[in-house]
Amino acid sequence: MTDTVDRERTSPPTRSVAPHPRSDAAPAGSRGAELSVVAPAVAVAAAELEGVAEHLGLVDQLLAETCADLDHLWTSQLAERAPVDILETDDLPTLLSSLITQGGKRFRPVLTFLGWLAANGRAREVGHVDVVRVSAALELLHVFALIHDDVMDESDSRRGRPTAHVLAAGRHRSADGHGDADRFGESVAILLGDLAHAEADHLAAELPPEMRKLWRVLVVELVCGQRRDLTGGAAGRRDLWHARQVARMKSGAYTVERPLELGAAAAQAADVVVASLRQYGREVGEAFALRDDLLGVCGDPTMTGKPAGDDLLSGKPTVVLALAEKRLRGGARDVLARAGSPELTADDVALLQQAFADFGVIRAVEQRITRHVERATTAIQGRTLDPVGVEQLTRMAHQIAWRDK
């Protein structure tokens, strides 16, 4: 990101839950508008939420056990020692374990726990083992999604590190291997993603029937969203409806809405409770996806771990680009038409980032985010939800909506 980006931050209040409406862009056509994509945040670390640190510790323990078991199974399949080839015999389990421990926002296991908590699971002492299991499965599924997404998007880096297919291609080149190094790297990454998905399903297989049904819906929904993203991109789709559908299915639903439902299912929650959490999840999921869109256009690479203007370079059909199609005028509109083409330069990216502020695109998206958060917090008020869970979900909505990576 260029030095023109000015991120505003305020010291987080300890219990503030009010939305943070924002005016970050000048009126359409004005110059010198501030270019910022993150509202003053309620920076609540996940570990500060009640019970979350302990939950994540149990999830990490199960993931470590799963990876160790996988490594043992993998080694047993390669018991007949062959000459060492380009990749060591322990390559995929070791690489998978390293990807799991690289860190990340961990929204999915946290929200699964909070769904269980809000649905009175802790109060009724039911389903905690299942919450830990499905949280670990979600982390593995997320690794699968990231690996395959990076291959499809031809991304070179993730969280500031080389992507799996880039690492494997590098090993191929270092070993002066036969064939195309990039193709080899992509093939290895696909196998690695498949392995992560298989291990996720292995954990999910031991869940109660209702949770397994939800798991299947989540997985199919995720793949459907990715398919819609691919086919829409090939068709040059940039309309708002398409962008919102992709964002919800590929990002918001599987990050927020479905994990909450899985937590509620573990708590054997009543329908009215599930309905409240589903509505909250849908709204926060929309806010999550919109923030992702803004970060993909104007995010700070040192925070996001992705190149500046990544979504502009790829021409990814997002809500931000759909709104920009409607609002931008003059030369900025001509430059926008080059998004996703090799002709788009770094100067073009900087120009578009500023134009999104000048023509009110960023402001419009920030306003949408605020509305989604307001509707989400309203959905869980005055219901038969655990009060502590409601407070934690309210704080979590702000953390998700106004994050910087």
Steps between C-alpha positions, in 0.01 A plus 500: 500500500623850429593747771177691436310252710420639842368243745309646790502317828366578840577337829243222537246551775475199722129440457386725218254329271355793306546499124764730357345693213761654278550783258819406322448639152434845369191572294510373144742692287691671782875469515735404776249269665646286771574148381422266786323168522489428871270676741618570855503147629384333813816294502391205708754222493327164471672378816333781696157352433384284786596134458644545151868458593428167668290390205770587248753313711287185476457552126877534457553183701259304279660640185845399624375148576336479158817611322711254701262218415505601133880508501508148644254376236692677224831350612349152514390534138860582407656229714689356205770763478558620149775739391425853613330693223433872459276510805589322821279207597340695786429802280122533498421430869788725608391780268137463611602522864705813433207666322268426791742651751576814294227686679210695361187669625336173612153647472340164420594308817433810711154551351418132534579525869301823537202343321512215749541741792216729389275198447547410868726204428731578789213568738344163415837322482432345163698460179838649588699207359313539171573875493873433532489232233310704244718805572810297414327368189419857393866600535604212274227582251617861497855389418359295211306800371799735522737261322264435210395865483864604469549260209189625321591865561869441417593671827869511587464583869266440791539670838832637377640156416532304175190298415511120495522469122779759487698311766462169316595659167810643665606157620452365148726770358762454772516129419511570124196273465349375177193668357342836575577627851185712529277213394675277752447756775130533422459122499667464839283779641184331374606178674577693818159666492333165438682357801381788722143449380520125566623558855225757558239247389667236718438717807149596390405135450474452878259790553132445584268459196359855512849650501611273215207627292605859565860411419398366161300816425798716600741311273268496198422868552871583507570310178193657336629846589842423354343362183284813465811714551686315224220495245401859574858612451519317168178671391628841610226537762535810719137563588401552862271196525773263384760657729273470805413137424866403467592688817224337703553141381878501477581715800225622732294183540785259565690747718218626723150367437565125480754483786242669726237249390739213568560633850127534559444147372760369744304671779178338370349847481132576447385626160449857622860513623634359174295755303647789700855375456443436130379857446795637697734276303364607165539869581848467649596273211404778259707747702793258499484460123473876443804564719685234302407684182633830633822344623547331163490840333651742752647282775851547635717212369699495825174417680316288244799302375378557143625733224364855495178517299496122461134486393556777246794315349295181471175674402317303768124573476430655840236731641759778502563464127127472429435829681800659330354407161196711588677796664830565324513754220752635249854368490454292815226301328730432205769372736245282682427326170860372507460329840604138470705555184881497469474863390408617850806668655592583858420865423158391374438315826590810702275715280205264546551480875479878522204511260308255719532753782429805282184356345360363826549128432682437827249709691210303351656167597578621852136606539385156389731339753360716780142411405578129497657519846203694638256240363715216632511632856126568493433140394643359823339741746204400716519133407552186703875522450768484766573863604876445507480347154302799372760742635785301348325476163439875502867568561598241241282667237702817541831317490402327175350806332777746583816295466809595301604158372 
